[in-house]
Amino acid sequence: MLCMLAALAVVPLQYRWFYVQTNLFREEEVGHIEALLQRAAKVGYNGMVITDTKIESLDPYPDFYRKRVQTIKDEAKRLHIEVIPVALSVGYADAMLAHNPNLVEAAPVKDAPFVVHGGVLQIATDPDVRFDNGDFETAQGDKFSGFAFQDGIGIGTFADHQTVHGGKTSLRIENPGALKETSGNCRIMRRVKVRPWRHYNLSAWVKTQDFASASSVRVMALNKDGKAMSFHDVSVTPTADWKRVDVTFDTRENEEALLYLGVWGGTTGKMWFDDAKLEELGLTNVVRRPGCPVKVVTASGRVLREGEDYEPIADPKSGTIPWKGEFEITHPSPPIVLTKSSPLREGDRVKVSWFHAVMTETGKTAICLSEPETRKLEEAELRRVAELFGPERIFYAHDEIRVMNLCDACTRRGISPGKILNDDILFANSVSKSLAPKCERYIWSDMIDPYHNAVPNYYAVNGDLTGSWEGLPKDLIVVNWNSGQAEKSLPFFDKLGHRQILAGYYDGPVGAIKGWLAKGRGLGIVGVMYTTWVGKYDDLEAFAKAAW
């Protein structure tokens, strides 16, 4: 009995942290962080996790940046607060990709038909692949023709002849919350034949008026089994004039796509869709690295030579918009320019295979974890961060990696995404330990948690992330943010021998950390972190009071 009571006793929290996202290119951020440190010290915080894309994108660090970091470190030291830098944001990889955008994880396009026209190869689009009635001009009453289904005809979805982007009719969605039978889902869907291993862009024009559920508006493509093929957010606001939204998707093995426009869990207000279109993409955001080869093959089977039969292929806008390391999807595809000695003539057809950058949400990318150049980049980053902040502590940002195991560098290894990720974490661990044998290392929980994101077919990950946790060193401290599955997640990591820090708050109720700590008693919980994604520090003191 005494043993049970001892196990359940409340152990003082060794790690009492808060989380700061910053941009130290702005001088005023230094004063802001100093003020946070002073507030935090008064209520017992002893650690600050700091993340700044410039930590990862800069090489070398400018003198002014070093001085700002040093000022923050000096103030933290005076207040007895440790500074823990975040590195290796492999799933939010724009900062790492600023060094080499071609290391972005990329998806294949296979044997797309191209035709010679005016000395260049242009993609030969298939006329059978199209979004019929995407202009919503054909309707019987409020029912649009050709769609597989339409929620709430004449109740939540209407044929509008007054507010249009083009033509005489648009689709209006109004007060979708009135559709009780669909819980506010108000959508229209069309089945479209597509070609396997192609890259498509689905666009539509959207207008809103007091639309309370704007964040739940979707334009997306699913396969016939209901699995998502597109992963973009369309960033609609409650009231806005006509705006074009675009999402891209890869078909992989699929020959049919379910194209959806609408809102999920809508409430009140109005929105309109018009002029939806499906287009096959050429070499937009083509990726050039060893694990992403380009191949051009003639009708007779001859493989053409880059630099001899056609000019070197590149997309000058790939990985540069709006900043180096970032990608967007709407710029035109670059042509393949033939050389003077090319054997191709006007009208000749070829098949082209290549890889393109994959984006999710609002442009989020992942770096390829299998390309050898990535390892060099990771090691260089860990060394720079250790030199800037000291080698004693490092926080690995291996979280929410939405894209993996698509390029040849990954697939030719013949191992699962879980093993690919596991290898990368072990590599980072070996580098950190070489810099400081007693280096304390931390990692986000989600990608090594089978009750969170370490699962089969996560977003655009090709395969199973199960096993990503196997063999990780027990002294790697897990920063757990899976409060929704606390009863499963906390014992899982405790059984593996990892100590855990609870990443609480998330701009929600302050008191929730009490219940989470209660669930974690006896399960290796050694700390908590005030975690805000919107820079909200109003509850910094109240969180401390609730947690310790």
Residue, then its C-alpha position, 0 to 999 in steps of 0.5 A: m500500500l505504501c508503495m502505491l501511495a509513493a508511486l502516486a505522490v506528486v513529484p515536483l516538476q523539474y522542467r517548467w517551460f514556456y514556448v516562444q516563436t520569434n523573429l530576431f531580425r526584428e530588434e523589438e523582439v529582444g525586448h519582448i522576450e526579455a519582458l517574458l523572461q522576467r514575468a516567467a521568472k517571478v512565477g517559477y518557470n526555469g526554461m524557455v524553448i525558442t524557435d525562429t526560422k532564422i536559426e535554421s535558414l541563416d549561415p553564417y549568422p550576422d553579427f547583429y543576430r548573434k548579439r540579439v541571441q546573446t542579450i537574450k541568453d544573458e537575461a535568461k541566465r541572470l534569471h536562472i532560466e535555461v534557453i532551449p533552441v529548436a532545430l531540424s524543422v523537417g516537417y515545416a522545412d522552408a527554413m532548412l530548404a532555404h539552403n537548397p530548395n531541391l531537397v524538398e520531398a517530392a512526388p512522381v509524375k510518370d509518362a505524361p504525354f508531351v508534344v513538340h510545338g514551336g521548338v519546345l515540349q508542352i504537356a498534351t492535356d487529355p480532353d477527357v479529363r475535365f470538370d464539366n459544369g464547373d461553371f454551374e451554368t446547367a441546373q434544373g431549379d436549384k439542382f446542378s446537373g452532372f454532380a454525384f450529390q449535392d447537399g440541401i438542394g433548395i435549402g442550403t445550396f441554390a442556383d444563384h442568378q444574381t451574384v456570379h463570377g462568370g456566366k449567368t449562374s453560380l452555386r450559393i451556399e446559405n445558412p448551412g447550419a439549417l441542414k440538421e441531417t448533415s450537421g451543417n455539411c453543405r457540399i457538392m461533389r463530382r466524379v471525374k476520370v483522371r490519369p494515374w501518376r499525374h499532377y492536377n490543379l483544381s481551382a474555383w472562384v469563391k465569394t463570402q458574406d458574413f460566412a461564420s464557418a469560413s475556416s471550414v470551407r474546402v476545395m479538395a480531391l478524394n480517391k474513390d475510397g474516400k482517401a484525401m489526395s489533396f491537402h491544401d487549405v483554401s484560406v477563405t475569410p468570412t466576408a470577401d469579394w471573388k477570390r480564386v483558390d487553388v489546390t493540387f493533387d497527385t493521382r498516384e495509382n488512381e483513375e478516378a477523383l471525387l472533387y468536392l466544393g463546400v463547407w463542413g460543419g457550417t453555421t450561418g452566412k452566405m458563400w458562392f462558388d463559380d468557374a471551377k476548373l481541373e487542369e493537368l500540370g506540367l513541370t511546375n515546381v520540378v525538383r532536381r536532385p539525384g533522388c528525383p530524376v527526369k526522363v524523356v522518352t520518344a515513341s520508339g523508346r529512345v531516352l533523350r539526353e538532357g543538355e544534348d537533345y533538350e536544354p537543362i530543365a529547371d523551374p526558376k520560380s520553384g522554391t523561391i516564392p515568396w522567399k527562398g525555401e518556400f513554394e507556391i502552386t499557381h505559376p506557369s509550368p516551365p517548358i522543355v526547350l529543345t536544342k538545335s541538335s534535337p531529333l524531335r520535330e514539330g508534332d512529335r510526342v514523347k513521355v516525360s517523367w519527373f518529380h515535383a514539390v509537394m505542399t500541404e495546408t497553406g504551403k507547408t513542405a517537408i525535407c527529404l530524409s533520405e537524400p544524402e545532402t539532407r544529412k549534411l545540412e542537418e549536421a551543419e545546422l546542429r553544429r551552428v545551433a550548438e555554437l550559437f546557443g551552447p551544445e547542452r540542450i537541443f529540441y528536435a522539431h520532428d513534428e507533423i511531417r506530412v510528406m515522406n517516402l515518395c521520391d526515389a531516394c526514399t523508395r529505393r531504400g525499401i524501408s517504411p516511412g517509420k524506419i526512415l524517420n527513426d533513422d533520421i532521429l538517431f542520426a540527429n542524436s548521434v551528432s548532438k552527442s558528438l558535440a556534447p556527450k551529456c547533451e540533453r535532447y527533446i523531441w515532439s511526441d506526435m510522429i513517434d506516437p502510435y496514438h497520434n501521427a505515427v500511423p499508416n498513410y498519414y496525409a501524403v506519407n507513402g506507407d506506415l509510420t509505425g515503429s518510428w519510436e523503436g530503439l530511440p535512446k531512453d534519455l531522449i525526453v518526449v515533449n507530449w502534446n497528445s492530451g486527447q489520447a493521454e490515457k494511451s499516449l502517456p503510458f506508451f512512452d513511460k513503458l518505453g522508458h522516456r521521461q515526458i514534458l507535457a506541452g499544455y495550454y495551446d491557447g485553451p483553458v488554463g486549468a486543463i493542465k491539472g487534469w492532464l498532470a493527474k492522468g500522468r502521475g507515475l508515468g514519468i512526467v517531469g515537466v510542463m510547457y506553456t505552449t502558445w501558437v498565437g503568441k498569447y502570453d496573457d495566461l503565463e502566470a495563471f498556467a504556472k499557478a495551475a501546474w505547480 
